Amino acid sequence: MLHFKSFALHRFVMGRNSVVGTFLSKWCCIWVSIAFVMGSLLFPDALASTSKPSVGSFIGDRVQMALNAHKEGHLDTALTLYEKVLSANRETNSLNRKQVARIHINAGGIFYQQSKRDDAISHFEDALLCDADLTEAHLNLAIVLYDDPTKLERAEHHAQLALASESPRISAKAHTLL
């Protein structure tokens, strides 16, 4: 509003006296500039774009991309995206512990499919660090551990914990392992 009034005043005065008009127009422009700067200092968020993605939406987008790549069979792409999400989340803590655990389970599953058992074990154990009651992580860890004869006792322990699952699919698979 101030800007339009100063512009109208400038046109009115310029028609009568160019020296006074020039002085007033410069004076008004200076005050409008000062008001803009003060406003941006006092209210920095007012100038922020509302369409700028937040860190949380960035991570959420990457999770969705990873899930889609995983579903379509692009395992290396999905794994890269899962790792990026986990790395970004270490800095931002945008995801809750259950979400992080799910990502570890998915990454561990890909590593298991690629016969990288140590990496799979690491991710399943990380999932259990996030949520110790996650029976799917116990089941997956038991499956991977059963492949190594030296780890049968640990595998049996995790299979027992997976039996407590409310999911009939998980408890049935755990039962077949035992």
N, C-alpha and C positions, 0 to 999 in steps of 0.2 A: 504494500500500500504506500509506503514511504517513497518507494522508487517511482511510482506513477505520479505522485504529487510533485516530486522534485522535477520530473520531466515536464509536467504541465507548467510549473513555475518557470522552468528554463525557457520554454517556448514563449511564455507571456513576457518575460523580462527581455529576452533576446530581440523581440520585436520593438522594444522601446529604447534600450541602451545596450549596445554590444559589450562594453567594458564591464558593466554591472552583471550582465547576463553570463559572461564568461566566468567571472569570479564566483557567482552563485552556482553555476553548473559544476565547476570544479569542486567547490565546497560540498555540494550535495553528493557528488560521486565519491568523495573522500569519506563522508559519513556513511554512505551506503556500504562502501568497502569495509570500513571499520566495523559496522554492524554485522556484516557477513562473517568476518574473521572472528569477532567475539562470539557470535552464535555457534560457529564451528568449534571453537575452543570450549564453550560451555556445554554444548550438546553434540559431541563427536559422533554419536550413533545416528543422529538425524540425517547425516549425509551418506551413511553407509547404505549400500545397495541391498534391498531386501531379497534380490535374486541370487546373491552370492552364496554358494553352498557352504554349509557349516562342516566342521570336521566330522561330526557324527553322520551327516548325510554322505560325506565322501566315503567313510568306512562302510556305511550301509550299502552304498552303490557297489563298492568292491566286493562285499559279501555276496550280493545278488549276482554279480558277474561271475564270481567263482562258482556259485551254485549252478548257474546256467552252463558254464563250461564243463563242470563235473558231470552234470546230467547228460550233456551232449557227447561225453567221452573224450573231451580235450583235457586229459589229466595233467599234463605239464602246465598248461595255462591255468587251470584251476589251482594247482599246487602253488604256482607263483603268486596268484592273487590271494590265496589263504595266507601265505607267508607275509605278504605286504600288509594284509589286514592285521595280523598278529603283531607285526612290527609297529604299525601306526597306533594300535591300541595300547602297546606298552607305554607310549608317550602321552596318550590322551585319556585312557581309561573310559572310552566311549561305550564300550560293550560291558554287559554284566558278566558275572562269572560263568553262568550257564551258557551264554552265547559263545564265550571264548572256549568253553569245553566242547561245544558242538563243532566249532571250527577245528579244534585239535582232533576230534574224532574223524571228521571228514579228511583232514590231511593225513592222519594215520592210516585211514582206509586206502587212500591213493598209494601211499608208500608200501602198504602190504600188497596191493595189486601189482606194484612194480618190483616185488620181491626184495624190497629194502626193509628187512625186518627190524633192524636196530632203530631206524628212523621211525618206523611204525610204533614200536614199543615206546620210544621217547614221547611221541605225540599222545598215545593213549595214557601214559603215566601223567603227562601234563594236564590232560583232560580230567584225570582223577584228582589232581592237585586243585583244580578249579572247583570240582564238584565230586566229592568222595562217594556220593550215593548214586552216581550215574551208572546204572547197571549195564547200559550198552557199552560203555568204556571198559567195564570189568569183563564183559563177554568178549569184546574184540581183543583185549589184552590176553585173555585166556587162550583164544584161538591162536594168536601169534606165538605165545609162549609154548604151546603144545608142540609146535614145530621143532623145538629144541629139546632133546632128551634131558639135558642138564637143568632145564627149567620147569620140569613137570610139576614139582611141588608148588611153585608159584602159580602155575597155570591152574592147578586144581583149586587153589585158594580163591583166585579171581572167578573161576567158574561157580564156586559155591556162593560167592557174593552176588553173581548174576542171577542165581536161582531165585533170589528175593524179588525179582522184577515183577511189576504189575502187568507187564506186557507178556502175553502168552508166547509170542514169537521168541522173545529173548530168553525166557525161562525154559522153553522147550529146547532151544539150541544149547543152553548151558547144561541141561539135563543130558543131552546126547554126548556132550564132552566128558561128562563124568561116567 
